[in-house]
Amino acid sequence: MNRIAVLGSTGQLGNDLVEVLQSSNVFEVLPLNHAAMECTKHDSVRTVLKKAGPQVVINCAAFVRVDECEDRPEKALEVNALGALHVARTCAEIDALCVHISTDYVFDGSKGSAYTESDTPCPINVYGASKLAGEQLVRRSAPRWLIVRMASLFGKTGARGKGGNFIETIIAKARAGEPLRVVNDVRMSPTYTYDAAQALVQILQSNATGLLHLTNQGACTWYEFAREALELIGLGAAIEPIDSIEYPTKARRPRNSSLESERLNGLLKCRTRSWREAVKAYLVEKAYIPSVTLPATILS
Ligand SMILES: NC(=O)c1ccc[n+]([C@@H]2O[C@H](COP(=O)([O-])OP(=O)(O)OC[C@H]3O[C@@H](n4cnc5c(N)ncnc54)[C@H](OP(=O)(O)O)[C@@H]3O)[C@@H](O)[C@H]2O)c1
């Protein structure tokens, strides 16, 4: 049985990944949280991984606060680039496959349509640059690597680094009767961490390596994403679409960072579901709406 170490195991993605890997009964899972390993310290990474001896290391550890990265570029590079390097070098030493989780924010968003694995990255903020540096260091340092770019994650624990996820923020504001004004000129591919975890397990079983985009199907604006969630719950809150110029943020965001994959369908037993179906599944999991018969998923 393959032993898999999951770094950042208490994070939004790491948490679902550990659960899905454990329930697959195919892998032995070693969850490694921040307390167990400091990815910015080579000694810590090396000591823990050498002792654990995994055949696969999945690195979900990251500094994900996109705006804070602008003020703290050293920390962004330390965790997202140097941390990735330490993990990749140790994978080389212990002959493990290095699976590195990356982001749609490596792109500048100017393409005007979904990015595939063939497109050239060109980050426009510190977070994206630090994640791209991490990708490049993994490619150069680990003999066997799989880089999986994901996007706009939502999952039951919420992002630890961000203190929640977008859907929860919108629901809380709607319930509190706060005005909802949401950006409608920025497109992305919302992705449910449970689906990403399910797909990643299948990808690992296919022995894939290289670069891969993994999201739920389709793309939308943040306004459309918010409206879908509120409509499904039946919260009749008014929600106003705005332009991003009316919602200035410290870090620039790509206008359209939606992702597609040229490779994914060949690696999975069936396609990931649409982002709308994934939002519905998330709302069921969180008990916001009753369980319904959900359309075919990657589980079928
Ligand atoms: N969130 C998104 O929308 C999004 C979109 C695209 C791609 N991604 C990528 O997906 C991956 C997972 O993101 P997520 O949403 O699951 O983030 P998250 O919930 O913030 O999880 C990140 C994990 O990394 C750990 N960590 C942070 N600094 C560390 C360090 N120096 N050493 C060891 N562990 C450390 C955190 O532990 P502590 O909290 O205990 O420090 C946490 O468990 C990341 O690679 C991210 O770049 C995320």
The ligand as an SDF file (V2000), in Angstrom:
LIG
                    3D

 48 52  0  0  0  0  0  0  0  0999 V2000
   -8.0180   28.9100   -1.0180 N   0  0  0  0  0  0  0  0  0  0  0  0
   -8.1290   29.0650   -2.3340 C   0  0  0  0  0  0  0  0  0  0  0  0
   -9.0910   29.6820   -2.8150 O   0  0  0  0  0  0  0  0  0  0  0  0
   -7.0790   28.4940   -3.2480 C   0  0  0  0  0  0  0  0  0  0  0  0
   -7.2100   28.6850   -4.6290 C   0  0  0  0  0  0  0  0  0  0  0  0
   -6.2610   28.1210   -5.4840 C   0  0  0  0  0  0  0  0  0  0  0  0
   -5.2150   27.3650   -4.9790 C   0  0  0  0  0  0  0  0  0  0  0  0
   -5.0910   27.2240   -3.6260 N   0  0  0  0  0  0  0  0  0  0  0  0
   -3.9750   26.4440   -3.1130 C   0  0  0  0  0  0  0  0  0  0  0  0
   -4.5010   25.2980   -2.4700 O   0  0  0  0  0  0  0  0  0  0  0  0
   -3.6570   24.9190   -1.3860 C   0  0  0  0  0  0  0  0  0  0  0  0
   -4.4780   24.7450   -0.1150 C   0  0  0  0  0  0  0  0  0  0  0  0
   -5.1450   25.9710    0.2140 O   0  0  0  0  0  0  0  0  0  0  0  0
   -6.2420   26.0310    1.3850 P   0  0  0  0  0  0  0  0  0  0  0  0
   -7.3770   26.8500    0.8970 O   0  0  0  0  0  0  0  0  0  0  0  0
   -6.4990   24.6590    1.8880 O   0  0  0  0  0  0  0  0  0  0  0  0
   -5.4470   26.8820    2.4710 O   0  0  0  0  0  0  0  0  0  0  0  0
   -5.4950   26.8050    4.0800 P   0  0  0  0  0  0  0  0  0  0  0  0
   -6.8200   26.3230    4.5460 O   0  0  0  0  0  0  0  0  0  0  0  0
   -5.0140   28.1320    4.5850 O   0  0  0  0  0  0  0  0  0  0  0  0
   -4.4270   25.6740    4.4190 O   0  0  0  0  0  0  0  0  0  0  0  0
   -3.0490   25.9090    4.3750 C   0  0  0  0  0  0  0  0  0  0  0  0
   -2.3920   24.9530    5.3410 C   0  0  0  0  0  0  0  0  0  0  0  0
   -0.9690   25.1950    5.3150 O   0  0  0  0  0  0  0  0  0  0  0  0
   -0.4940   25.2260    6.6520 C   0  0  0  0  0  0  0  0  0  0  0  0
    0.7040   26.0490    6.7080 N   0  0  0  0  0  0  0  0  0  0  0  0
    0.7940   27.3860    6.5180 C   0  0  0  0  0  0  0  0  0  0  0  0
    2.0730   27.7940    6.6670 N   0  0  0  0  0  0  0  0  0  0  0  0
    2.8090   26.6800    6.9230 C   0  0  0  0  0  0  0  0  0  0  0  0
    4.1830   26.4420    7.1760 C   0  0  0  0  0  0  0  0  0  0  0  0
    5.0660   27.4460    7.1740 N   0  0  0  0  0  0  0  0  0  0  0  0
    4.5970   25.1690    7.3960 N   0  0  0  0  0  0  0  0  0  0  0  0
    3.7050   24.1460    7.4300 C   0  0  0  0  0  0  0  0  0  0  0  0
    2.3800   24.3100    7.2030 N   0  0  0  0  0  0  0  0  0  0  0  0
    1.9440   25.5590    6.9650 C   0  0  0  0  0  0  0  0  0  0  0  0
   -1.6470   25.8240    7.4530 C   0  0  0  0  0  0  0  0  0  0  0  0
   -1.5180   25.4930    8.8250 O   0  0  0  0  0  0  0  0  0  0  0  0
   -1.8200   26.6500    9.9490 P   0  0  0  0  0  0  0  0  0  0  0  0
   -3.1280   27.2640    9.5600 O   0  0  0  0  0  0  0  0  0  0  0  0
   -1.8550   25.8700   11.2170 O   0  0  0  0  0  0  0  0  0  0  0  0
   -0.6720   27.6320    9.8560 O   0  0  0  0  0  0  0  0  0  0  0  0
   -2.8360   25.1400    6.8000 C   0  0  0  0  0  0  0  0  0  0  0  0
   -3.0720   23.8660    7.3570 O   0  0  0  0  0  0  0  0  0  0  0  0
   -2.5580   25.9820   -1.3120 C   0  0  0  0  0  0  0  0  0  0  0  0
   -1.4370   25.5240   -2.0380 O   0  0  0  0  0  0  0  0  0  0  0  0
   -3.1480   27.1600   -2.0600 C   0  0  0  0  0  0  0  0  0  0  0  0
   -2.1500   27.9830   -2.6140 O   0  0  0  0  0  0  0  0  0  0  0  0
   -6.0090   27.7510   -2.7550 C   0  0  0  0  0  0  0  0  0  0  0  0
  1  2  1  0
  2  3  2  0
  2  4  1  0
  4  5  1  0
  4 48  2  0
  5  6  2  0
  6  7  1  0
  7  8  2  0
  8  9  1  0
  8 48  1  0
  9 10  1  0
  9 46  1  0
 10 11  1  0
 11 12  1  0
 11 44  1  0
 12 13  1  0
 13 14  1  0
 14 15  2  0
 14 16  1  0
 14 17  1  0
 17 18  1  0
 18 19  2  0
 18 20  1  0
 18 21  1  0
 21 22  1  0
 22 23  1  0
 23 24  1  0
 23 42  1  0
 24 25  1  0
 25 26  1  0
 25 36  1  0
 26 27  1  0
 26 35  1  0
 27 28  2  0
 28 29  1  0
 29 30  1  0
 29 35  2  0
 30 31  1  0
 30 32  2  0
 32 33  1  0
 33 34  2  0
 34 35  1  0
 36 37  1  0
 36 42  1  0
 37 38  1  0
 38 39  2  0
 38 40  1  0
 38 41  1  0
 42 43  1  0
 44 45  1  0
 44 46  1  0
 46 47  1  0
M  CHG  2   8   1  16  -1
M  END
$$$$
